[in-house]
């Protein structure tokens, strides 16, 4: 951990809550700060929805601070706190453990934020803050078990090497999970992505992977895991990533991914507007649907407000998206296409916004304008 | 080439010139169209300037239309037009030819566009539309020679598989080079990037690489090369990518990369504003400098308006950036840092904007605001 943290860790809750930087809304135009964040934090272009596994350079990225430069040779992961045996693991130690490779869909909790009115001020995602990679790593639970978690340990705090200031608070990026969530069998420490070492922007050399949860839980550049006997109150856990109706908390924490479907925009684009032009006749519409709350049970496509069921493929994995498709008989004129999914918890995407103060979990159904000729 | 081109190729110069989509300026707020383009087209985060070779997922991307999905097994490159022998090459044919691997810096001609006032309406790059990859491919000249270019051939037209509408014109992305430029020994057909096959977003399975030129010349998803006996008048050649003072052409075409330097922002960032906080004392400032017009001769760092020479490393390759560094003795307070480079043609980056209508080649010196504590 850098000298900054030791010397300057501080917290200004008043500043945080009053500042738009903590997620306050704006009805004004997009700011230069938001533009900088849009340039740094990559969306997945929606045509990449055609791929089961998103090519690494097309997977979305959200990096709160700078991408750290880490030497894997000298890096290690420290596991301590309320444990009977502190552990320090090298990357070789972790790679020598039983390996699992599995496709997992990750989505940023802020996906869709820029479409909310008024617009919460943070990374102004449109709809592409998603991706599915084939991750390789080792389950976390046996490692935690070998450390001897104390009986009074209630959470694990996962701390990354990325470090900076957000909402007046200076901290490394850190998130916690309850012991029960952290011990789930699908939670992993991962070092591989699509058959290669993690790229720097995805957490090289090691990140946490929490399938089913929005991406903030899958802490990148993992430096330490600390068992704690009280609730972790770091900024990214206690202030950011909450469903709020105004600047005052506490609100409900953001956890699992809300059900969503997206479609590959059909036909050809206009460069500037991204509006689509399609030839009349049968058009294969297709996309993906996913949820952290259960299996996808149904996907429907709306053509000018009339909903029709799509064909649904089996999911690419227990925590990965499902493909869907539907043939649309396109007739000349202007059309509005939508898609919406329902998961096994009964949650269904809405076509009107469900606003919140930080712009979290906006799974409003996608709308695609198409000119058929 | 798709059926769209055959049936609907058309051109509306009036619409193109009148439309802001062709690059007209705005003094108004950022539009939702620009935001969509910022989300699709990835910048390189400036902390990646510390790497000689940019990791593939961090290299900038500009895709005018959709990223095409190409099956390398059935793909081929057709070379025809004013040649004595038409050629069709498979990927295996091209990979069987002599291979060269070389680092080359590519930059989008629109890099820095969003900093211009008024702001030309197109992809609103801040400063990160750059990257250096290690490219693997084979020189183009021997292939052209084997096709028997006609004596009256004046240009080669390079056409990609990406297709759509821009400024009222519906076309595949296509650019030309004069025969003399195309025959330069450094011009290559490339199929590898950083030791892997080209990622889809960088032109899989094959792209042109024109070292020294802005990125638009290095046509991706290359489908055909056609020798022509007149000047190519496609949209991306004749309308886009020109230095203009207003909507009327012709202006000068955009060709080689203007001299530029950038620095790794020092210290730690604020998440939202990206403003930097630095500890007082010696701070190693570093970055990269490059030019398509000659070697980098000098890099200077400006601290609150006072310019000092930086140390300059040898370039990473004949057409790749050079590292630079300088120790700054940071004193508490607010500071403005800049860097500027001069190349062997005598061109020097300016600290005031040199505006043009499409926002091309804006190499105004970077400005970094730093708080030292």
Interface residues (C-beta under 8 A of the other chain):
Chain A: X3 X4 X8 X20 X21 X28 X29 X30 X31 X32 X33 X34 X35 X36 X37 X38 X39 X40 X42 X43 X45 X47 X48 X50 X55 X56 X57 X58 X59 X61 X63 X64 X65 X66 X67 X69 X114 X121 X122 X124 X125 X126 X128 X163 X164 X165 X166 X167 X170 X196 X199 X200 X201 X202 X265 X268 X269 X270 X271 X272 X273 X274 X277 X279 X373
Chain B: X3 X4 X8 X20 X21 X28 X29 X30 X31 X32 X33 X34 X35 X36 X37 X38 X39 X40 X42 X43 X45 X47 X48 X50 X55 X56 X57 X58 X59 X61 X63 X64 X65 X66 X67 X69 X114 X121 X122 X124 X125 X126 X128 X163 X164 X165 X166 X167 X170 X196 X199 X200 X201 X202 X265 X268 X269 X270 X271 X272 X273 X274 X277 X279 X373
